[in-house]
Amino acid sequence: MLPFTEVFIGELIDKLVIDKIGNKVGRVTDVLIVPEGSFPRVCGVQVKRRWETVVISDTNIAMLNKQIVSLNIVRESIQSAELNGNEFFLRRDLLDRQIVDIDGAKVVRVNDLKITQVNDDFRLVAVDIGFRGLVRRLGVERPLKKMVSWFAKSLPEKLISWDYVDLITQDLSAIKLSVSQGKLATLHPYDIAQIVSELGTQERSALFQTMDMERAAETLVEMETDMQISILEGMSKDRAADILEMMASDDAADVLNEMTNEKAEELLDLMEHDEAREVKDLREYDDDEAGSLMTTEFIALPKHLTADETINKLRQMAPEAETIYYIYVTDADKHLAGVLSLRELIIASPETKLEVIMRTKVMSVGDEDPVEDCISMIRKYDLLALPVVDSEKELVGIITVDDVIDAVMPQRRRMLKFS
């Protein structure tokens, strides 16, 4: 069994390598690992000899620590290990790279990498993202620790366990690691948006390629418009159209309105007919009209339904609605007739019709009314959503409070998202 070891890559690079009888072999230039389980296994070290560079398999390593690397074979019998393409080099491929810290939901840079013995193997167990990792690689860790101790201070390590890390690179196929959808699925779209905002254009595109449509749509909504456009234009048109279909109609319209008409129409043509029609209708409104803020995803039911029938309907319709804080009630001509809350619906007798329990005095705005009127009404009456009617008094959409926040305080909204 190998002696127990914990060592950083910064301590291994340029260390002396000797054979089983003490002859000098060369110096370490890199360490290779293969993805196995949560913590990748060290499968070899790259050594620079006088006339060549060789990869020595982990099966030929007798000792590996911060002082020296020794082998269990003699120098003359060393043969470079054959690589199968699953390996990658820690120094070349990981040091100074950007990674996603899943635990902290942020992008960080790899300053050093920690290897620990696990039974008879060595495993990559942690990433050092702190200042200490940098000074270790520069070879000044010990004197700096001593100097800091004079002031009764310490030089802390800032480590992230590897199982909380996903790799972000400009060429995922070359590195042989991809962003784990399972880990990203544990994050809120807000947190993913923060991560994506810190990446370069290529890294953003690579990350979005790993997401399913629903998560990509949810994340895109949390981002600023210029990034939304950049991401959509960086993927295939079919995938971009599919993601737009998953977004709320008003959010999709907002993104397309910032594109050229040619690009927007091209994506709309690739979307499903019903979704495209809703988005096209919203794009017809001017920015200062109430219709530009509304979404067409809302709950509206005929007034003759009973409370029990309505609850059964909601079970079917809720996944397609942006909000069901309010249930809007319409007459036979789809005119807005009343409104009730979920609480009022739940406590009503099952056989009671909506027209009996609804409130007939409904605050609403016209689809061409000024945006300022919507803002004023939501503020004045403390509404979570405001219904929008057309010139025929037909219910055509709702304006939610979060859309009003975006309209009133766009700078504050961006600060909340990316602070």
C-alpha positions, 0 to 999 in steps of 0.5 A, a space after each residue: 500500500 502507498 504511504 498516505 499522501 495529500 499534495 497539491 499540483 503546485 507542490 508536485 510540478 518540477 519535483 524530482 522523480 527517481 527510480 527504485 534504486 535512486 537514479 534520477 529519472 526527470 522532473 514532473 511536468 503534469 499529472 493525468 487523471 481519468 473521470 471515475 466516480 465523484 473524484 477523478 483518479 490519478 492515472 499517471 504523471 508526465 515526466 520531462 527527461 533529458 531527451 524526451 517527455 514520458 507519461 509514467 503509469 500510476 501502477 509504476 509509482 511507489 511514492 508521491 508527495 511534496 518532496 519527491 516522486 519515486 518509482 517501483 521500476 528501474 530507469 531503463 525499463 520505463 516506457 511511456 504509458 499509452 493514452 486512450 483519450 479519456 485522460 486529461 492533464 491537470 496543469 494543462 487543462 485545469 489550472 487557471 481555468 474557469 469553473 462553476 462552483 455549484 455550492 456557491 453558485 458562482 464562477 471561480 478560477 482554479 489556482 491549485 488542485 488537491 490530490 489525496 490518497 484513497 486506499 491504493 489510488 490517488 484522487 483529485 478531491 478539491 480545487 483551491 480558489 484562494 490566494 494561498 493556491 497562487 502563492 503555493 505555485 509561486 513557491 513562496 507559501 512558507 515565507 508568506 505564512 511565516 510573515 503572516 504569523 508575525 501578525 497573529 494571522 493565518 493564511 487560510 486555504 479556500 477549497 471547494 470539494 470536487 464533487 461541488 464543481 463542474 468544468 467550463 471550457 471553451 472546448 468541452 469535447 477536447 477536455 472530455 468533461 461536460 457540465 453536469 445537468 444533474 448538478 445544475 438542476 439543483 440550482 435556481 434559474 436565478 443562480 444559473 443566470 448569475 453563473 452564466 453572466 460571468 462567462 465568456 460568449 463561448 462558455 455561455 453557449 456551451 453551458 446552455 447546450 447542456 440544459 433541457 428546454 425548460 431550464 434554459 427558458 427559465 434561466 434566459 428570463 433571468 438575464 439581461 436582454 443583450 445576453 439573451 440575444 447573444 445566447 439565442 443567436 449562438 445556438 441553432 435556430 430550431 433550438 432557439 425557437 423551442 426555448 422561446 416557445 417554453 417562455 411566457 409569451 410576454 418574455 418571448 416578445 420582449 426578447 424578439 423585439 430587441 432583435 432585427 425584424 428579419 431574425 425575429 420573424 425567422 424564429 417566429 416561423 419556426 415556433 408552433 403556430 399558437 405560441 407564435 401567434 400570441 407572441 406576434 400579437 404582443 409585438 404589435 403594441 408600442 412600448 408605452 401601451 399596456 399591451 406591451 407589458 401583458 402576458 396572455 397566459 392567465 386563467 379565465 373561466 365561464 361564470 356558469 361553472 361551479 366551484 367544484 368544476 372550477 377546481 377540476 379545471 384548474 388542475 388541468 390548466 394551471 401548468 400553462 398559466 403564469 399566475 393563478 392568484 386570481 381567477 377571472 370570470 367571463 360571460 358567453 362573449 368572453 367579456 370580463 365579468 368578475 374576479 375571485 381569489 383562490 381562497 374565495 374559491 376553496 372556501 365556497 360550497 362545491 355546487 356554488 356557481 362562480 357568478 355567485 361568489 365572484 366580485 363584479 367590480 374588477 379593476 382593469 385597463 385597456 390594452 392601448 392604455 398608457 403603461 403609467 395607468 397600469 403602474 398607478 393602478 397596481 400600486 394604488 390597489 396593491 394588486 398582484 395582477 391586473 386584467 387587460 381588455 381590448 376595445 370590445 371589453 374582451 379579456 386579452 391578458 394580464 399584467 403581473 406585478 413582476 412585469 411592472 417592477 421590470 418596467 418601473 425599476 429596470 436598473 434595480 432589477 438588474 442589480 438584484 439579479 447580478 449583484 
